[in-house]
Amino acid sequence: MARFSLIPKDGRFFDDFIQLAQEIRKAAVVLVDMLAGDVPRWAAADELKALEHECDQIAHDALHRLNKTFVTPLDREDIHTLILYLDNVMDMMDAAGGCIRLYRVQNLRYGARELADVILRSAEQILLATQKLEQRRGVDEHVVEINRLENEADQIHREAIGRLFSEEQNAIEVIKWKEILDLLERATDECEDVANEIEGVVVKYT
């Protein structure tokens, strides 16, 4: 006799994590490109916003499905937390790009390109980690690298803020640039939160 279950089951959440990570990496590439020239490419803010909306939709759909699923491949809390942490990375990149355009930034200061590069490298590690999460193997190296990159970002951020306050005489410019640099650094913090949550999942289920 064929077996069937009245209890909804859904293992697609690992695919959701990967999808979110892919969108994050796309956004990180756009952010790096936005800051590649002598003058920031302001139009990239629209690209970041579109990717942020896509990420929000993926997260919304996944959380909606989570609420209707009785049997999940991980604890519900872990799925919920990881989805939100991934979405937070995107939010910080979108906010940073939005500020760069809003403030009509003309010339880049030290720290912007450097932090964007760290974000991209972190995003690449997040994608690799999410691709390996379901099997729970080979994740540690990516978690370690993301944590190392967050420490690198902290050093860049401290140096950038120090230079900002010592070199910039215009108080308005100081306010603008501190917000931009803080948002870029917070993106790397959010990447570390993702890494720590992934590490916790691996430890719990192995």
C-alpha positions as CSV (number, residue, x, y, z in Angstrom):
1,M,0.0,0.0,0.0
2,A,1.4,3.4,-0.9
3,R,2.2,5.6,2.0
4,F,1.2,9.2,2.2
5,S,1.4,11.9,4.9
6,L,-1.0,14.6,5.9
7,I,1.9,16.5,7.5
8,P,3.4,19.0,5.0
9,K,7.1,18.5,4.6
10,D,9.5,20.9,2.9
11,G,13.2,20.6,2.5
12,R,13.6,23.5,0.1
13,F,14.9,25.9,2.8
14,F,18.5,25.0,1.9
15,D,17.7,26.2,-1.7
16,D,16.3,29.4,-0.2
17,F,19.6,30.0,1.7
18,I,21.6,29.5,-1.5
19,Q,19.2,31.8,-3.4
20,L,19.6,34.6,-0.9
21,A,23.4,34.1,-0.9
22,Q,23.4,34.4,-4.7
23,E,21.5,37.7,-4.5
24,I,23.9,39.0,-1.9
25,R,26.9,38.2,-4.0
26,K,25.3,39.9,-7.0
27,A,24.7,43.0,-4.9
28,A,28.3,42.9,-3.6
29,V,29.6,42.9,-7.2
30,V,27.3,45.9,-8.0
31,L,28.6,47.7,-4.9
32,V,32.3,47.1,-5.9
33,D,31.5,48.4,-9.4
34,M,29.7,51.4,-8.0
35,L,32.9,52.5,-6.2
36,A,35.3,51.4,-8.9
37,G,35.7,54.8,-10.7
38,D,36.9,58.2,-9.6
39,V,33.3,59.2,-9.1
40,P,30.8,56.7,-7.7
41,R,28.3,55.4,-10.2
42,W,25.1,56.6,-8.6
43,A,22.8,54.6,-10.9
44,A,24.1,51.5,-9.2
45,A,21.9,52.4,-6.2
46,D,18.9,51.5,-8.3
47,E,20.4,48.1,-9.1
48,L,21.1,47.5,-5.4
49,K,17.5,48.4,-4.6
50,A,16.2,46.0,-7.2
51,L,18.3,43.2,-5.7
52,E,17.2,44.1,-2.2
53,H,13.6,43.8,-3.3
54,E,14.4,40.4,-4.8
55,C,16.1,39.3,-1.6
56,D,13.1,40.5,0.4
57,Q,10.7,38.5,-1.8
58,I,12.8,35.3,-1.4
59,A,12.9,35.8,2.4
60,H,9.2,36.6,2.5
61,D,8.3,33.5,0.5
62,A,10.5,31.3,2.6
63,L,9.2,32.6,5.9
64,H,5.6,32.2,4.7
65,R,6.4,28.6,3.7
66,L,8.0,28.0,7.1
67,N,4.9,29.0,8.9
68,K,2.9,26.4,6.9
69,T,5.4,23.6,7.2
70,F,5.2,21.1,10.1
71,V,8.3,19.1,9.4
72,T,11.5,21.1,8.6
73,P,15.0,20.0,7.9
74,L,16.4,22.3,10.7
75,D,14.8,23.8,13.7
76,R,12.3,26.5,12.8
77,E,14.2,29.1,14.8
78,D,17.4,28.3,13.0
79,I,15.8,28.6,9.6
80,H,14.1,31.9,10.6
81,T,17.3,33.4,12.0
82,L,19.5,32.5,9.1
83,I,17.0,33.9,6.6
84,L,16.8,37.2,8.5
85,Y,20.6,37.4,8.9
86,L,21.1,36.9,5.1
87,D,18.5,39.5,4.4
88,N,20.3,41.9,6.8
89,V,23.5,41.7,4.7
90,M,21.6,42.9,1.7
91,D,19.9,45.6,3.6
92,M,23.2,47.1,4.7
93,M,24.6,47.1,1.2
94,D,21.4,48.7,-0.1
95,A,21.5,51.4,2.6
96,A,25.2,52.2,1.9
97,G,24.6,52.5,-1.9
98,G,21.5,54.6,-1.2
99,C,23.4,57.0,1.0
100,I,26.2,57.4,-1.6
101,R,23.6,58.6,-4.1
102,L,21.5,60.6,-1.7
103,Y,24.5,62.5,-0.5
104,R,25.8,63.0,-4.1
105,V,29.2,61.7,-3.2
106,Q,31.7,63.0,-5.8
107,N,35.0,61.8,-4.5
108,L,35.8,58.6,-2.6
109,R,37.6,58.5,0.7
110,Y,39.8,55.7,2.0
111,G,37.8,52.8,3.3
112,A,34.9,52.8,0.9
113,R,36.5,50.6,-1.9
114,E,38.4,48.6,0.7
115,L,35.3,47.7,2.7
116,A,33.3,46.9,-0.5
117,D,36.0,44.5,-1.5
118,V,35.8,42.8,1.9
119,I,32.0,42.6,1.6
120,L,32.4,40.9,-1.8
121,R,34.9,38.4,-0.5
122,S,32.6,37.7,2.4
123,A,29.6,37.2,0.1
124,E,31.6,34.7,-1.9
125,Q,32.4,32.7,1.2
126,I,28.7,32.9,2.4
127,L,27.6,31.4,-1.0
128,L,30.1,28.6,-0.7
129,A,29.0,27.9,2.9
130,T,25.3,27.8,2.1
131,Q,26.0,25.4,-0.8
132,K,27.6,23.0,1.6
133,L,25.2,23.5,4.5
134,E,22.8,20.7,3.7
135,Q,25.6,18.1,3.7
136,R,27.2,19.7,6.8
137,R,30.7,19.2,5.4
138,G,33.4,21.6,4.4
139,V,31.6,24.6,6.0
140,D,34.2,25.4,8.7
141,E,36.8,26.9,6.3
142,H,34.3,29.4,5.0
143,V,33.1,30.4,8.5
144,V,36.7,30.9,9.6
145,E,37.4,33.1,6.5
146,I,34.3,35.2,7.0
147,N,35.3,35.8,10.6
148,R,38.9,36.8,9.5
149,L,37.4,39.1,6.9
150,E,35.2,40.8,9.5
151,N,38.4,41.5,11.5
152,E,40.0,42.9,8.4
153,A,37.0,45.2,7.9
154,D,37.2,46.4,11.5
155,Q,40.8,47.5,10.9
156,I,39.9,49.2,7.7
157,H,37.0,51.0,9.3
158,R,39.0,52.2,12.3
159,E,41.7,53.6,10.0
160,A,39.1,55.2,7.7
161,I,37.3,56.9,10.6
162,G,40.6,58.1,12.0
163,R,41.6,59.6,8.7
164,L,38.1,61.1,8.2
165,F,38.2,63.0,11.5
166,S,41.8,64.1,11.1
167,E,41.7,65.2,7.4
168,E,38.1,66.4,6.7
169,Q,37.4,70.0,7.8
170,N,33.8,70.1,6.6
171,A,31.5,68.9,9.4
172,I,28.8,67.9,7.0
173,E,31.2,65.8,5.0
174,V,32.3,64.1,8.2
175,I,28.7,63.2,9.0
176,K,28.0,61.9,5.5
177,W,31.1,59.8,5.3
178,K,30.8,58.4,8.8
179,E,27.4,57.1,8.0
180,I,28.5,55.5,4.7
181,L,31.6,53.9,6.3
182,D,29.5,52.6,9.2
183,L,27.0,51.0,6.9
184,L,29.7,49.3,4.9
185,E,31.3,48.0,8.1
186,R,28.0,46.8,9.4
187,A,27.5,44.7,6.3
188,T,30.6,42.8,7.2
189,D,29.2,42.4,10.8
190,E,26.0,40.9,9.3
191,C,28.2,38.5,7.2
192,E,29.8,37.4,10.4
193,D,26.4,36.8,12.0
194,V,25.5,34.6,9.0
195,A,28.7,32.7,9.4
196,N,28.2,32.2,13.2
197,E,24.6,31.0,12.6
198,I,25.8,28.5,9.9
199,E,28.5,27.3,12.3
200,G,25.9,26.8,15.0
201,V,23.6,24.8,12.7
202,V,26.5,22.5,11.7
203,V,27.5,21.9,15.3
204,K,23.9,21.2,16.3
205,Y,23.2,18.7,13.5
206,T,26.4,16.7,13.4
